[in-house]
Amino acid sequence: MRAVLHMVAAARPNLPKLAALWHALAEAPPVCTPVLVHTGQHHDAAMFGDLLDDLGLPAPGVSLGISGGSHAELTGRTMIAAEAAWQRDRPAMVVVAGDVDGALAAGLAARKLRIPVAHLEAGLRCGDADMPEEINRRALDAISDVLWAPDDATAARLRAEGHGAARVRAVGNAMVDSLLRHLPAARARPLPAGLQPGGYGIVTLHRPANVDDEPALRALVAAVEDAARALPLAWPLHPRTRARMDRFGLGPPRGVRMLPPLRYLDFLALMAHARLVATDSGGVQEEAAALGLPCLTLRPSTERPATLDAGGNRLVTAAGLADAMRDPPGRAAPIPLWDGRAGARMRDHLAELLAP
Ligand code: UDP
């Protein structure tokens, strides 16, 4: 019987990364039987269900149904549910992607049951030890048996942190695999009415440091309104940001095309035809680099320094946004291993690890 591999998806950005491995496994002689496990952290159609369809992923085989609450509540409840699921039905290995609370919880639960854990997207560090995702990244890397890093520099940093060389492998960027796979279909989709190819920029914001703090969000909304005078902007609003804007009584910035969270293919289409993107999203920084789309990152640091080194991304403040829009970075140079083959490299590694 083939080994069963549980692939844990908690939130939206986990899915394109897991899809890279899922499709690589399906396109080669069988290595294992993959099962998608959904913790429930993101669970509605806009943030999860539609993405499964767009990525060609099946409905999850295991659904833990855990969402909402504080960091500790979500982490604790997910651990309890994952432990119960894996005591009933024990996989040979668990893959967790990214850095949200549900991913950390699943990794911890698996490790405590002595189920080997692979961390997809290991080694990312922005250096801000207080950022919730940074805490999760460090903790997951500390306990995982296999560390799949997106590039050689990240793998080297993991080894320098003391992670054994045998655990660390630079496999490439799985987000870019999904982007390259779905770009042709995305390009064929229409843009939202009123947007012309090459005639607009995109804004996305959802990081707690930017949107949970009222003065920070107020400054960003004002900055986006100001920047829209330099270039028409479209802003697909993350549910978290919408909720905070409502709570703080903040209306949409004038002159900006506000959109709901877009389906994955529609968001790729929006990026493929944009002139630039201003974002605090990790995944969007990576996709922009792969597309050659100039990126302004509205954060004091990034855990994706390869995008800065490649010349396509720049860190900006709210106050500096409008000026940066008038003088944006150029196209990113190609980044080694961001080539659409990350899924195949993970699959080949799994074939070694799971060999009978
Ligand atoms: N994305 C999407 N619809 C949107 C905005 C983003 O499908 O309206 C996709 C985007 O293409 C990328 C992923 O969501 O693949 C990034 O997720 P997010 O920004 O929520 O999280 P992060 O990458 O910051 O962890």
Residues whose N, C-alpha, C, O or C-beta is under 5 A from the ligand:
A	BS01	UDP	R12 P13 P16 P236 P260 P261 L262 R263 Y264 F267 D280 S281 G282 G283 V284
